[in-house]
Protein backbone atom coordinates (compact mmCIF):
# COMPACT_ATOMS: atom_id res chain seq x y z
CA UNK A 1 0.00 0.00 0.00
CA UNK A 2 1.24 3.44 -0.89
CA UNK A 3 0.47 6.60 1.10
CA UNK A 4 0.27 10.11 -0.39
CA UNK A 5 -0.59 13.56 0.94
CA UNK A 6 -3.12 15.94 -0.66
CA UNK A 7 -1.74 18.27 -3.36
CA UNK A 8 -2.99 20.66 -6.02
CA UNK A 9 -1.51 22.27 -9.13
CA UNK A 10 -2.82 24.88 -11.55
CA UNK A 11 -2.53 23.57 -15.11
CA UNK A 12 -2.06 26.47 -17.51
CA UNK A 13 -3.22 25.94 -21.07
CA UNK A 14 -0.54 26.55 -23.68
CA UNK A 15 -1.11 29.09 -26.44
CA UNK A 16 -2.97 28.48 -29.67
CA UNK A 17 -4.98 25.63 -31.10
CA UNK A 18 -2.22 23.15 -30.35
CA UNK A 19 -2.27 24.23 -26.71
CA UNK A 20 -6.05 23.75 -26.66
CA UNK A 21 -5.71 20.16 -27.89
CA UNK A 22 -2.87 19.39 -25.48
CA UNK A 23 -4.88 20.64 -22.51
CA UNK A 24 -7.81 18.41 -23.40
CA UNK A 25 -5.60 15.36 -23.81
CA UNK A 26 -3.72 16.05 -20.59
CA UNK A 27 -6.96 16.22 -18.62
CA UNK A 28 -8.69 13.38 -20.43
CA UNK A 29 -5.92 10.87 -19.91
CA UNK A 30 -6.14 11.24 -16.13
CA UNK A 31 -9.41 9.28 -16.14
CA UNK A 32 -7.77 6.10 -17.42
CA UNK A 33 -4.30 6.86 -16.08
CA UNK A 34 -2.94 6.72 -19.62
CA UNK A 35 -0.63 9.74 -19.46
CA UNK A 36 2.19 7.55 -20.72
CA UNK A 37 0.53 7.48 -24.14
CA UNK A 38 0.97 11.22 -24.68
CA UNK A 39 3.40 12.23 -27.41
CA UNK A 40 4.21 15.45 -29.23
CA UNK A 41 1.70 14.54 -31.95
CA UNK A 42 -1.02 12.67 -30.01
CA UNK A 43 -3.17 15.59 -28.82
CA UNK A 44 -5.09 16.44 -32.00
CA UNK A 45 -5.96 12.79 -32.85
CA UNK A 46 -7.06 12.32 -29.22
CA UNK A 47 -9.47 15.24 -29.49
CA UNK A 48 -10.72 14.12 -32.90
CA UNK A 49 -11.51 10.67 -31.46
CA UNK A 50 -13.43 12.28 -28.61
CA UNK A 51 -15.54 14.27 -31.07
CA UNK A 52 -16.14 11.32 -33.40
CA UNK A 53 -17.26 9.05 -30.54
CA UNK A 54 -19.46 11.76 -28.97
CA UNK A 55 -17.35 11.50 -25.81
CA UNK A 56 -17.32 15.28 -25.56
CA UNK A 57 -17.16 15.85 -21.79
CA UNK A 58 -13.37 16.11 -21.87
CA UNK A 59 -13.58 18.88 -24.48
CA UNK A 60 -14.83 21.15 -21.69
CA UNK A 61 -11.28 21.37 -20.33
CA UNK A 62 -10.12 23.11 -23.50
CA UNK A 63 -10.78 26.82 -23.03
CA UNK A 64 -11.53 28.86 -26.14
CA UNK A 65 -11.05 32.64 -26.08
CA UNK A 66 -12.44 34.47 -29.10
CA UNK A 67 -12.83 38.07 -30.21
CA UNK A 68 -15.57 38.91 -32.73
CA UNK A 69 -18.20 41.53 -33.41
CA UNK A 70 -21.22 41.62 -31.13
CA UNK A 71 -23.60 40.43 -33.84
CA UNK A 72 -21.57 37.26 -34.40
CA UNK A 73 -21.43 36.65 -30.65
CA UNK A 74 -25.20 36.55 -30.10
CA UNK A 75 -25.28 32.74 -30.01
CA UNK A 76 -22.60 32.74 -27.30
CA UNK A 77 -24.41 35.41 -25.32
CA UNK A 78 -27.39 33.04 -25.24
CA UNK A 79 -25.25 29.99 -24.43
CA UNK A 80 -25.18 29.23 -20.68
CA UNK A 81 -21.72 27.65 -20.88
CA UNK A 82 -20.12 30.78 -22.35
CA UNK A 83 -19.28 34.24 -21.00
CA UNK A 84 -19.31 37.34 -23.19
CA UNK A 85 -18.13 40.87 -22.52
CA UNK A 86 -19.34 43.33 -25.17
CA UNK A 87 -17.75 46.71 -25.70
CA UNK A 88 -17.94 49.08 -28.68
CA UNK A 89 -19.64 46.46 -30.87
CA UNK A 90 -16.85 44.01 -30.10
CA UNK A 91 -17.40 40.81 -28.10
CA UNK A 92 -14.83 39.04 -25.96
CA UNK A 93 -16.04 35.45 -25.73
CA UNK A 94 -14.85 32.77 -23.32
CA UNK A 95 -16.16 29.25 -23.85
CA UNK A 96 -14.94 25.66 -24.25
CA UNK A 97 -14.44 23.33 -27.18
CA UNK A 98 -17.44 21.17 -26.27
CA UNK A 99 -19.74 24.13 -26.96
CA UNK A 100 -18.26 24.54 -30.43
CA UNK A 101 -18.19 20.81 -31.26
CA UNK A 102 -21.74 19.98 -30.15
CA UNK A 103 -23.27 23.05 -31.81
CA UNK A 104 -21.32 22.58 -35.07
CA UNK A 105 -19.58 25.92 -34.55
CA UNK A 106 -16.03 24.64 -35.09
CA UNK A 107 -15.46 27.17 -37.88
CA UNK A 108 -15.53 29.86 -35.19
CA UNK A 109 -12.06 28.74 -34.12
CA UNK A 110 -10.87 31.25 -36.72
CA UNK A 111 -11.82 33.94 -34.16
CA UNK A 112 -9.65 32.34 -31.49
CA UNK A 113 -7.31 34.75 -29.73
CA UNK A 114 -5.12 34.79 -26.67
CA UNK A 115 -7.03 35.95 -23.56
CA UNK A 116 -7.16 39.69 -23.02
CA UNK A 117 -8.01 41.66 -19.90
CA UNK A 118 -11.63 41.76 -21.10
CA UNK A 119 -12.09 37.99 -21.37
CA UNK A 120 -13.36 36.19 -18.28
CA UNK A 121 -10.68 33.64 -17.47
CA UNK A 122 -11.13 29.91 -17.02
CA UNK A 123 -8.66 28.06 -14.81
CA UNK A 124 -7.81 24.35 -14.64
CA UNK A 125 -6.71 22.81 -11.34
CA UNK A 126 -5.43 19.27 -10.77
CA UNK A 127 -6.07 17.83 -7.29
CA UNK A 128 -4.63 14.72 -5.67
CA UNK A 129 -6.82 13.81 -2.72
CA UNK A 130 -9.20 11.25 -1.23
CA UNK A 131 -12.30 9.96 -3.00
CA UNK A 132 -14.32 11.30 -0.07
CA UNK A 133 -13.20 14.87 -0.82
CA UNK A 134 -13.75 14.70 -4.57
CA UNK A 135 -17.38 13.85 -3.77
CA UNK A 136 -17.61 17.24 -2.08
CA UNK A 137 -15.74 19.11 -4.80
CA UNK A 138 -17.85 17.52 -7.52
CA UNK A 139 -20.99 19.06 -6.06
CA UNK A 140 -19.84 22.26 -7.82
CA UNK A 141 -21.73 21.23 -10.93
CA UNK A 142 -20.98 24.38 -12.91
CA UNK A 143 -17.36 23.24 -13.09
CA UNK A 144 -16.01 20.90 -15.76
CA UNK A 145 -14.66 17.72 -14.15
CA UNK A 146 -12.42 14.78 -14.94
CA UNK A 147 -11.48 12.15 -12.36
CA UNK A 148 -9.41 9.00 -12.25
CA UNK A 149 -11.81 6.11 -12.82
CA UNK A 150 -11.94 3.25 -10.29
CA UNK A 151 -14.11 1.47 -12.86
CA UNK A 152 -11.32 1.20 -15.42
CA UNK A 153 -8.13 1.58 -13.35
CA UNK A 154 -6.86 -1.83 -12.25
CA UNK A 155 -4.65 -1.33 -9.20
CA UNK A 156 -3.09 -4.79 -9.54
CA UNK A 157 -1.24 -3.56 -12.64
CA UNK A 158 2.42 -2.54 -12.64
CA UNK A 159 1.68 1.10 -13.48
CA UNK A 160 -0.06 1.37 -10.09
CA UNK A 161 2.75 -0.50 -8.33
CA UNK A 162 0.43 -3.51 -7.89
CA UNK A 163 -1.02 -1.83 -4.81
CA UNK A 164 -3.69 0.64 -3.85
CA UNK A 165 -2.70 4.16 -2.91
CA UNK A 166 -4.43 5.98 -0.09
CA UNK A 167 -4.39 9.70 0.63
CA UNK A 168 -4.04 10.88 4.20
CA UNK A 169 -6.93 12.62 5.96
CA UNK A 170 -5.93 15.54 8.19
CA UNK A 171 -6.25 13.59 11.44
CA UNK A 172 -3.90 10.85 10.21
CA UNK A 173 -1.38 13.08 8.44
CA UNK A 174 -0.23 14.54 11.74
CA UNK A 175 0.43 11.04 13.13
CA UNK A 176 2.59 9.86 10.25
CA UNK A 177 6.39 10.25 10.08
CA UNK A 178 7.96 12.11 7.17
CA UNK A 179 8.86 8.81 5.51
CA UNK A 180 5.48 7.12 5.15
CA UNK A 181 7.04 4.10 3.43
CA UNK A 182 8.50 2.93 6.74
CA UNK A 183 5.02 2.85 8.32
CA UNK A 184 3.70 0.38 5.76
CA UNK A 185 6.92 -1.64 5.71
CA UNK A 186 6.92 -2.10 9.48
CA UNK A 187 3.19 -2.87 9.76
CA UNK A 188 2.54 -6.62 9.91
CA UNK A 189 -0.95 -7.22 8.53
CA UNK A 190 -1.05 -10.83 9.76
CA UNK A 191 -0.04 -9.71 13.25
CA UNK A 192 -2.83 -7.13 13.25
CA UNK A 193 -5.31 -9.85 12.27
CA UNK A 194 -3.96 -12.02 15.09
CA UNK A 195 -4.44 -9.18 17.57
CA UNK A 196 -8.07 -8.86 16.49
CA UNK A 197 -8.59 -12.60 17.05
CA UNK A 198 -6.98 -12.47 20.50
CA UNK A 199 -8.90 -9.38 21.57
CA UNK A 200 -5.74 -7.27 21.94
CA UNK A 201 -6.71 -4.80 19.22
CA UNK A 202 -9.39 -3.00 21.19
CA UNK A 203 -6.94 -2.35 24.03
CA UNK A 204 -3.63 -1.70 22.25
CA UNK A 205 -4.40 -0.17 18.88
CA UNK A 206 -3.83 3.53 18.27
CA UNK A 207 -5.73 5.73 15.81
CA UNK A 208 -3.00 5.05 13.27
CA UNK A 209 -3.16 1.27 13.82
CA UNK A 210 -6.90 1.24 13.16
CA UNK A 211 -6.56 3.38 10.02
CA UNK A 212 -3.70 1.29 8.63
CA UNK A 213 -5.50 -2.00 9.26
CA UNK A 214 -8.73 -0.83 7.63
CA UNK A 215 -6.94 0.26 4.46
CA UNK A 216 -4.65 -2.78 4.33
CA UNK A 217 -7.68 -5.05 4.69
CA UNK A 218 -9.37 -3.29 1.77
CA UNK A 219 -6.23 -3.66 -0.33
CA UNK A 220 -5.96 -7.37 0.56
CA UNK A 221 -9.59 -7.99 -0.43
CA UNK A 222 -9.35 -5.92 -3.63
CA UNK A 223 -6.29 -7.80 -4.86
CA UNK A 224 -7.94 -11.14 -4.11
CA UNK A 225 -11.17 -10.17 -5.87
CA UNK A 226 -9.23 -9.27 -9.02
CA UNK A 227 -7.26 -12.53 -8.75
CA UNK A 228 -10.54 -14.45 -8.51
CA UNK A 229 -11.77 -12.89 -11.75
CA UNK A 230 -13.63 -9.76 -10.68
CA UNK A 231 -13.42 -6.75 -12.96
CA UNK A 232 -12.11 -3.50 -11.46
CA UNK A 233 -15.60 -2.00 -11.76
CA UNK A 234 -16.85 -4.70 -9.37
CA UNK A 235 -13.83 -5.03 -7.06
CA UNK A 236 -13.87 -1.27 -6.45
CA UNK A 237 -16.87 -1.76 -4.16
CA UNK A 238 -14.55 -2.41 -1.23
CA UNK A 239 -12.08 0.42 -1.86
CA UNK A 240 -11.88 2.81 1.12
CA UNK A 241 -12.99 6.44 0.97
CA UNK A 242 -9.35 7.40 1.55
CA UNK A 243 -8.36 5.80 -1.77
CA UNK A 244 -6.16 8.27 -3.62
CA UNK A 245 -7.66 9.84 -6.71
CA UNK A 246 -6.80 12.55 -9.20
CA UNK A 247 -9.42 15.17 -9.95
CA UNK A 248 -9.40 18.01 -12.45
CA UNK A 249 -11.74 20.99 -12.33
CA UNK A 250 -11.86 23.65 -15.03
CA UNK A 251 -14.08 26.64 -14.29
CA UNK A 252 -14.66 30.32 -14.85
CA UNK A 253 -13.05 32.51 -12.21
CA UNK A 254 -16.54 33.51 -11.07
CA UNK A 255 -17.32 29.85 -10.37
CA UNK A 256 -14.00 29.39 -8.56
CA UNK A 257 -15.06 32.26 -6.27
CA UNK A 258 -18.15 30.27 -5.33
CA UNK A 259 -15.97 27.20 -4.76
CA UNK A 260 -13.70 29.16 -2.42
CA UNK A 261 -16.65 30.62 -0.52
CA UNK A 262 -17.80 27.11 0.37
CA UNK A 263 -14.55 25.13 0.60
CA UNK A 264 -11.99 27.68 1.82
CA UNK A 265 -13.74 30.59 3.52
CA UNK A 266 -16.83 28.78 4.79
CA UNK A 267 -19.50 31.39 4.10
CA UNK A 268 -22.25 28.76 4.46
CA UNK A 269 -20.71 26.80 7.32
CA UNK A 270 -17.42 25.19 8.30
CA UNK A 271 -15.75 23.41 5.35
CA UNK A 272 -14.55 19.85 5.82
CA UNK A 273 -10.94 20.11 7.07
CA UNK A 274 -9.60 17.98 4.20
CA UNK A 275 -11.43 20.11 1.64
CA UNK A 276 -10.15 23.30 3.24
CA UNK A 277 -6.60 21.92 3.35
CA UNK A 278 -6.57 22.14 -0.45
CA UNK A 279 -9.00 24.98 -1.08
CA UNK A 280 -7.46 27.55 1.27
CA UNK A 281 -3.90 27.56 -0.19
CA UNK A 282 -5.41 27.42 -3.69
CA UNK A 283 -7.51 30.48 -2.84
CA UNK A 284 -4.35 32.25 -1.66
CA UNK A 285 -2.57 31.35 -4.91
CA UNK A 286 -5.47 32.68 -6.99
CA UNK A 287 -5.21 35.92 -5.00
CA UNK A 288 -1.45 36.19 -5.55
CA UNK A 289 -1.89 35.62 -9.28
CA UNK A 290 -4.49 38.39 -9.45
CA UNK A 291 -7.21 36.01 -10.63
CA UNK A 292 -9.57 37.10 -7.86
C-alpha positions in Angstrom: 0.0 0.0 0.0 1.2 3.4 -0.9 0.5 6.6 1.1 0.3 10.1 -0.4 -0.6 13.6 0.9 -3.1 15.9 -0.7 -1.7 18.3 -3.4 -3.0 20.7 -6.0 -1.5 22.3 -9.1 -2.8 24.9 -11.6 -2.5 23.6 -15.1 -2.1 26.5 -17.5 -3.2 25.9 -21.1 -0.5 26.5 -23.7 -1.1 29.1 -26.4 -3.0 28.5 -29.7 -5.0 25.6 -31.1 -2.2 23.2 -30.3 -2.3 24.2 -26.7 -6.1 23.7 -26.7 -5.7 20.2 -27.9 -2.9 19.4 -25.5 -4.9 20.6 -22.5 -7.8 18.4 -23.4 -5.6 15.4 -23.8 -3.7 16.0 -20.6 -7.0 16.2 -18.6 -8.7 13.4 -20.4 -5.9 10.9 -19.9 -6.1 11.2 -16.1 -9.4 9.3 -16.1 -7.8 6.1 -17.4 -4.3 6.9 -16.1 -2.9 6.7 -19.6 -0.6 9.7 -19.5 2.2 7.5 -20.7 0.5 7.5 -24.1 1.0 11.2 -24.7 3.4 12.2 -27.4 4.2 15.5 -29.2 1.7 14.5 -31.9 -1.0 12.7 -30.0 -3.2 15.6 -28.8 -5.1 16.4 -32.0 -6.0 12.8 -32.8 -7.1 12.3 -29.2 -9.5 15.2 -29.5 -10.7 14.1 -32.9 -11.5 10.7 -31.5 -13.4 12.3 -28.6 -15.5 14.3 -31.1 -16.1 11.3 -33.4 -17.3 9.1 -30.5 -19.5 11.8 -29.0 -17.4 11.5 -25.8 -17.3 15.3 -25.6 -17.2 15.8 -21.8 -13.4 16.1 -21.9 -13.6 18.9 -24.5 -14.8 21.2 -21.7 -11.3 21.4 -20.3 -10.1 23.1 -23.5 -10.8 26.8 -23.0 -11.5 28.9 -26.1 -11.0 32.6 -26.1 -12.4 34.5 -29.1 -12.8 38.1 -30.2 -15.6 38.9 -32.7 -18.2 41.5 -33.4 -21.2 41.6 -31.1 -23.6 40.4 -33.8 -21.6 37.3 -34.4 -21.4 36.7 -30.7 -25.2 36.5 -30.1 -25.3 32.7 -30.0 -22.6 32.7 -27.3 -24.4 35.4 -25.3 -27.4 33.0 -25.2 -25.2 30.0 -24.4 -25.2 29.2 -20.7 -21.7 27.6 -20.9 -20.1 30.8 -22.4 -19.3 34.2 -21.0 -19.3 37.3 -23.2 -18.1 40.9 -22.5 -19.3 43.3 -25.2 -17.7 46.7 -25.7 -17.9 49.1 -28.7 -19.6 46.5 -30.9 -16.9 44.0 -30.1 -17.4 40.8 -28.1 -14.8 39.0 -26.0 -16.0 35.5 -25.7 -14.9 32.8 -23.3 -16.2 29.2 -23.8 -14.9 25.7 -24.2 -14.4 23.3 -27.2 -17.4 21.2 -26.3 -19.7 24.1 -27.0 -18.3 24.5 -30.4 -18.2 20.8 -31.3 -21.7 20.0 -30.2 -23.3 23.0 -31.8 -21.3 22.6 -35.1 -19.6 25.9 -34.6 -16.0 24.6 -35.1 -15.5 27.2 -37.9 -15.5 29.9 -35.2 -12.1 28.7 -34.1 -10.9 31.2 -36.7 -11.8 33.9 -34.2 -9.7 32.3 -31.5 -7.3 34.8 -29.7 -5.1 34.8 -26.7 -7.0 35.9 -23.6 -7.2 39.7 -23.0 -8.0 41.7 -19.9 -11.6 41.8 -21.1 -12.1 38.0 -21.4 -13.4 36.2 -18.3 -10.7 33.6 -17.5 -11.1 29.9 -17.0 -8.7 28.1 -14.8 -7.8 24.4 -14.6 -6.7 22.8 -11.3 -5.4 19.3 -10.8 -6.1 17.8 -7.3 -4.6 14.7 -5.7 -6.8 13.8 -2.7 -9.2 11.2 -1.2 -12.3 10.0 -3.0 -14.3 11.3 -0.1 -13.2 14.9 -0.8 -13.8 14.7 -4.6 -17.4 13.9 -3.8 -17.6 17.2 -2.1 -15.7 19.1 -4.8 -17.9 17.5 -7.5 -21.0 19.1 -6.1 -19.8 22.3 -7.8 -21.7 21.2 -10.9 -21.0 24.4 -12.9 -17.4 23.2 -13.1 -16.0 20.9 -15.8 -14.7 17.7 -14.1 -12.4 14.8 -14.9 -11.5 12.1 -12.4 -9.4 9.0 -12.3 -11.8 6.1 -12.8 -11.9 3.3 -10.3 -14.1 1.5 -12.9 -11.3 1.2 -15.4 -8.1 1.6 -13.4 -6.9 -1.8 -12.2 -4.6 -1.3 -9.2 -3.1 -4.8 -9.5 -1.2 -3.6 -12.6 2.4 -2.5 -12.6 1.7 1.1 -13.5 -0.1 1.4 -10.1 2.7 -0.5 -8.3 0.4 -3.5 -7.9 -1.0 -1.8 -4.8 -3.7 0.6 -3.8 -2.7 4.2 -2.9 -4.4 6.0 -0.1 -4.4 9.7 0.6 -4.0 10.9 4.2 -6.9 12.6 6.0 -5.9 15.5 8.2 -6.2 13.6 11.4 -3.9 10.8 10.2 -1.4 13.1 8.4 -0.2 14.5 11.7 0.4 11.0 13.1 2.6 9.9 10.2 6.4 10.2 10.1 8.0 12.1 7.2 8.9 8.8 5.5 5.5 7.1 5.2 7.0 4.1 3.4 8.5 2.9 6.7 5.0 2.9 8.3 3.7 0.4 5.8 6.9 -1.6 5.7 6.9 -2.1 9.5 3.2 -2.9 9.8 2.5 -6.6 9.9 -1.0 -7.2 8.5 -1.0 -10.8 9.8 0.0 -9.7 13.2 -2.8 -7.1 13.3 -5.3 -9.9 12.3 -4.0 -12.0 15.1 -4.4 -9.2 17.6 -8.1 -8.9 16.5 -8.6 -12.6 17.0 -7.0 -12.5 20.5 -8.9 -9.4 21.6 -5.7 -7.3 21.9 -6.7 -4.8 19.2 -9.4 -3.0 21.2 -6.9 -2.3 24.0 -3.6 -1.7 22.3 -4.4 -0.2 18.9 -3.8 3.5 18.3 -5.7 5.7 15.8 -3.0 5.1 13.3 -3.2 1.3 13.8 -6.9 1.2 13.2 -6.6 3.4 10.0 -3.7 1.3 8.6 -5.5 -2.0 9.3 -8.7 -0.8 7.6 -6.9 0.3 4.5 -4.6 -2.8 4.3 -7.7 -5.1 4.7 -9.4 -3.3 1.8 -6.2 -3.7 -0.3 -6.0 -7.4 0.6 -9.6 -8.0 -0.4 -9.4 -5.9 -3.6 -6.3 -7.8 -4.9 -7.9 -11.1 -4.1 -11.2 -10.2 -5.9 -9.2 -9.3 -9.0 -7.3 -12.5 -8.8 -10.5 -14.5 -8.5 -11.8 -12.9 -11.7 -13.6 -9.8 -10.7 -13.4 -6.8 -13.0 -12.1 -3.5 -11.5 -15.6 -2.0 -11.8 -16.9 -4.7 -9.4 -13.8 -5.0 -7.1 -13.9 -1.3 -6.5 -16.9 -1.8 -4.2 -14.5 -2.4 -1.2 -12.1 0.4 -1.9 -11.9 2.8 1.1 -13.0 6.4 1.0 -9.3 7.4 1.5 -8.4 5.8 -1.8 -6.2 8.3 -3.6 -7.7 9.8 -6.7 -6.8 12.5 -9.2 -9.4 15.2 -9.9 -9.4 18.0 -12.5 -11.7 21.0 -12.3 -11.9 23.7 -15.0 -14.1 26.6 -14.3 -14.7 30.3 -14.9 -13.0 32.5 -12.2 -16.5 33.5 -11.1 -17.3 29.8 -10.4 -14.0 29.4 -8.6 -15.1 32.3 -6.3 -18.2 30.3 -5.3 -16.0 27.2 -4.8 -13.7 29.2 -2.4 -16.6 30.6 -0.5 -17.8 27.1 0.4 -14.5 25.1 0.6 -12.0 27.7 1.8 -13.7 30.6 3.5 -16.8 28.8 4.8 -19.5 31.4 4.1 -22.3 28.8 4.5 -20.7 26.8 7.3 -17.4 25.2 8.3 -15.7 23.4 5.4 -14.6 19.9 5.8 -10.9 20.1 7.1 -9.6 18.0 4.2 -11.4 20.1 1.6 -10.2 23.3 3.2 -6.6 21.9 3.3 -6.6 22.1 -0.5 -9.0 25.0 -1.1 -7.5 27.5 1.3 -3.9 27.6 -0.2 -5.4 27.4 -3.7 -7.5 30.5 -2.8 -4.4 32.3 -1.7 -2.6 31.4 -4.9 -5.5 32.7 -7.0 -5.2 35.9 -5.0 -1.4 36.2 -5.5 -1.9 35.6 -9.3 -4.5 38.4 -9.4 -7.2 36.0 -10.6 -9.6 37.1 -7.9 
